[in-house]
Amino acid sequence: MFKIFRRRKTEEAVKRSKDTWFSKISRLFERDTLDQDTWDQLEELLISADVGLVTTEKLIHKLRRRVDKEKITQPEQAREVLKEEIVAILNPDGRSTGQSYPRIVLIVGVNGSGKTTTIAKLARSYKEDGRAVLLAAADTFRAAAIDQLKWWGDKVGVDVISHQAGADPGAVVFDAIQAAKHRQIDVIIVDTAGRLHTKFNLMEELKKVKRVAQRVDAAIPQQTLLVLDATTGQNGLSQARHFTEAVNVDGIVLTKLDGTAKGGIVLAISDQMNIPIEYIGTGEQVDDLAPFEPRDFVEAVLS
């Protein structure tokens, strides 16, 4: 039942991408023959869908090599190979996030990416799995960020550890870990500041938060999830690089995928960053978050 629900959520999220670009890609393979024009149009459509030039060239090279090696002549067969190669890209040998508990989940990302809403969605998801959850309001640079997290905490029924605006983010994380130990919490989700990723001081603050959590209890595993807005397209790659350099990102949460026609950014991130996409945002409601399954995604956009 959960797999069916997840697949439906994925289909809803990628509908615009499918209708705008990927349906055109799929129709390329409804022709009678494969020729150079097919490959040229495929390249153009993939780039237009935000897959990016580097990943597009790599994908087409692998596809054509397999078509030649396996002596494929039917376009429909080539489309199935294309699906397989895309799934392979979306299964990078990235960082292992594990599922051990208790755990600390550090949420990073620029302002406006949907970071706080994602925290609420994750908290709800963990609660539905029977996990005790605590939120830490470590974005202390904006009073509005603290208030927003508290509002979401009330909405999903999860306590929030917070200090006053301007307080030390590391102190918030320290208190959250201590509170979690006393309350037998399974998951601490930490909100962090989200100024522009080019700001040196932001990256230093994120590093500090990670160090504090490590010092308080090195036995508790940490997972760092980067929240990226799918509508920013190739700029998301730049954000991913900056955050990964600073805090060693373990996984990506791609939000607002339902709000863009260029869902190919999913491929670009997986290919060029070698970081797994863990979740995709499938809408604006608190339950609109789905674990990312490459096969479901590919079937949804190229069916």
C-alpha positions in Angstrom: 0.0 0.0 0.0 2.8 2.4 0.9 4.6 1.8 -2.4 1.4 2.6 -4.3 1.0 5.8 -2.3 4.6 6.8 -2.9 4.3 6.1 -6.6 1.1 8.2 -6.8 2.8 11.1 -5.0 5.8 10.9 -7.4 3.5 11.0 -10.4 1.7 14.1 -9.0 5.0 15.8 -8.4 6.5 15.3 -11.9 3.3 15.9 -13.9 4.5 19.3 -15.2 7.9 17.9 -16.1 6.3 15.0 -17.9 3.8 17.1 -19.8 6.3 19.7 -20.8 9.5 17.9 -21.6 9.7 14.2 -20.9 6.6 13.3 -22.9 8.4 14.8 -25.9 11.4 12.6 -25.1 9.2 9.6 -24.8 7.6 10.3 -28.2 11.0 10.4 -29.8 11.1 6.7 -29.4 7.7 6.1 -31.1 9.4 6.6 -34.5 10.1 3.7 -36.9 13.9 4.0 -36.8 16.7 5.4 -34.8 18.8 8.0 -36.6 21.1 10.9 -35.9 18.1 13.3 -35.8 16.8 11.2 -32.9 20.0 11.7 -30.9 20.2 15.4 -31.7 16.6 16.0 -30.6 17.1 13.9 -27.4 20.1 16.0 -26.5 18.2 19.2 -27.0 15.2 18.0 -25.0 17.3 16.8 -22.1 19.2 20.1 -21.8 15.9 22.0 -22.0 14.6 19.8 -19.1 17.5 21.0 -16.9 19.5 17.8 -17.1 22.6 20.0 -18.0 25.1 19.6 -20.8 27.6 17.4 -18.9 25.1 14.9 -17.7 23.2 14.9 -21.0 26.3 14.1 -23.0 27.2 11.3 -20.6 23.7 9.9 -20.7 23.5 9.9 -24.5 27.0 8.4 -24.8 26.1 5.5 -22.6 22.8 5.0 -24.4 24.3 5.0 -27.9 27.1 2.7 -26.8 24.5 0.2 -25.5 22.4 0.5 -28.6 25.4 -0.4 -30.7 26.7 -3.1 -28.5 23.3 -4.8 -28.1 22.4 -4.2 -31.7 19.2 -2.5 -30.8 17.2 -1.3 -33.8 13.8 -0.7 -32.4 13.2 2.7 -30.8 11.0 1.2 -28.1 13.8 -1.0 -26.9 16.1 2.1 -26.9 13.7 3.9 -24.7 13.8 1.0 -22.2 17.6 1.3 -22.2 17.3 5.0 -21.6 15.2 4.4 -18.6 17.7 1.9 -17.2 20.6 4.4 -17.7 18.6 7.2 -16.0 17.9 4.9 -13.0 21.6 4.1 -12.8 22.4 7.8 -12.6 19.8 8.3 -9.9 21.4 5.6 -7.8 24.8 7.2 -7.0 27.4 5.7 -4.8 26.8 8.5 -2.4 27.0 8.8 1.4 25.3 6.2 3.5 22.7 7.8 5.7 21.7 4.7 7.6 18.6 4.3 9.8 20.0 4.0 13.3 18.4 5.8 16.2 18.7 8.0 18.1 20.0 10.3 15.4 20.5 14.0 14.6 19.3 15.3 11.3 20.8 18.6 10.4 18.7 20.5 7.8 20.7 23.1 5.7 19.7 25.2 2.7 19.2 28.8 1.6 16.2 30.8 2.7 13.2 30.3 0.5 14.1 26.7 -0.4 11.3 25.3 1.7 13.6 24.3 4.5 11.2 24.9 7.5 8.3 23.3 5.8 10.4 20.3 4.9 11.4 20.0 8.6 7.7 19.8 9.5 7.1 17.2 6.8 10.0 15.1 8.0 8.9 15.3 11.6 5.4 14.1 10.6 6.9 11.3 8.6 9.1 10.1 11.6 6.1 10.3 13.9 4.0 8.2 11.6 6.9 5.6 11.8 6.5 5.6 15.6 9.5 7.7 16.3 9.7 10.4 19.0 10.8 13.6 17.4 12.3 16.9 18.8 13.0 20.1 16.8 15.9 22.5 17.4 15.5 26.1 16.3 19.2 26.8 15.5 18.4 29.5 13.0 18.7 32.1 15.7 19.6 35.0 13.3 15.9 35.5 12.4 13.2 35.7 15.0 10.7 34.9 12.3 12.5 31.6 11.7 12.1 30.6 15.4 8.4 31.5 15.4 7.8 29.7 12.1 9.4 26.5 13.4 7.3 26.7 16.6 4.2 27.2 14.5 5.0 24.0 12.5 5.9 22.2 15.7 2.5 22.9 17.1 0.9 21.9 13.9 2.5 18.4 13.7 2.6 17.9 17.5 6.3 18.1 18.1 8.2 20.1 20.8 10.7 22.7 19.8 13.8 23.7 21.7 14.6 27.3 21.1 16.4 30.3 22.6 16.0 34.0 21.9 16.8 35.5 18.6 20.5 36.2 18.3 21.5 33.4 20.7 24.3 31.0 19.9 23.0 28.2 17.5 25.4 25.8 19.1 23.8 26.4 22.5 20.4 25.5 21.1 21.8 22.2 19.7 23.4 21.5 23.0 20.2 22.0 24.9 18.2 20.0 22.3 20.6 17.0 22.7 20.4 17.1 26.5 16.6 17.3 26.3 16.4 14.5 23.9 18.4 12.2 26.2 16.0 12.9 29.1 12.9 12.4 27.0 14.2 9.3 25.1 13.9 11.1 21.7 14.6 9.1 18.6 15.2 12.0 16.1 16.4 15.5 16.7 15.8 17.7 13.6 17.9 20.8 13.6 16.9 23.9 11.6 19.8 26.1 10.6 20.4 29.6 9.2 19.8 29.9 5.5 21.4 33.0 4.3 22.9 33.0 0.8 25.3 30.1 0.3 28.1 32.5 -0.8 28.3 34.0 2.7 31.4 32.7 4.5 30.0 33.3 8.0 27.0 31.1 7.3 29.2 28.2 6.4 31.3 28.7 9.4 28.2 28.7 11.6 27.0 25.4 10.1 30.4 23.8 10.7 30.2 25.0 14.3 26.8 23.5 14.8 28.0 20.1 13.5 31.1 20.3 15.8 28.9 21.1 18.9 26.7 18.1 18.2 29.7 15.9 17.8 31.3 17.1 21.0 28.1 16.7 23.1 27.6 13.1 22.1 29.8 11.6 19.4 27.9 8.3 19.6 24.7 9.8 18.1 25.0 9.6 14.3 24.5 12.8 12.3 22.8 13.1 9.0 23.0 16.3 7.0 20.2 16.9 4.5 20.4 19.8 2.0 17.0 21.2 1.0 17.1 22.4 -2.7 14.3 24.3 -4.5 13.8 22.4 -7.8 12.6 25.6 -9.5 16.1 27.1 -9.2 17.3 24.6 -11.8 21.1 24.5 -12.4 21.7 27.1 -9.6 20.8 24.2 -7.3 24.1 22.5 -8.3 26.0 25.5 -7.2 24.3 25.5 -3.8 24.9 21.8 -3.4 28.6 22.3 -4.1 29.0 25.1 -1.5 27.1 23.3 1.2 28.9 20.0 0.6 32.2 21.7 0.9 31.2 23.2 4.2 29.3 20.4 5.9 29.6 17.2 3.9 26.0 16.8 2.8 24.7 13.2 3.1 21.4 13.6 1.1 19.2 15.9 -0.8 15.6 16.9 -0.2 14.3 18.3 -3.5 11.3 20.6 -2.9 8.8 22.2 -5.2 9.3 19.6 -7.8 5.6 19.9 -8.6 6.2 23.6 -9.4 8.7 23.2 -12.2 8.6 21.8 -15.7 12.3 21.1 -15.6 12.5 18.0 -13.5 15.8 17.0 -15.1 17.7 18.7 -12.3 17.2 15.5 -10.4 19.6 13.8 -12.9 22.1 16.6 -12.8 22.4 16.6 -9.0 22.7 12.8 -8.7 25.3 12.6 -11.5 27.5 15.5 -10.7 27.4 15.6 -6.9 27.2 11.8 -6.3 24.8 12.5 -3.4 21.6 10.6 -3.1 18.2 12.3 -3.4 16.4 11.1 -0.2 13.1 12.9 -0.5 11.0 14.9 -3.0 8.5 17.5 -2.1 5.2 16.6 -3.8 3.0 19.6 -2.8 2.3 22.2 -0.1 0.5 20.0 2.4 2.3 18.6 5.5 2.0 15.1 4.1 3.4 16.1 0.7 6.8 14.5 1.0 7.8 11.2 -0.5 11.0 9.1 -0.2 12.7 9.3 -3.6 12.7 6.1 -5.6 14.6 6.3 -8.9 12.5 3.6 -10.7 9.2 5.3 -9.7 10.5 8.7 -10.9 11.6 7.3 -14.3 8.4 5.4 -14.9 6.4 8.5 -13.9 8.2 10.8 -16.4 8.7 8.4 -19.3 5.7 6.2 -19.2 
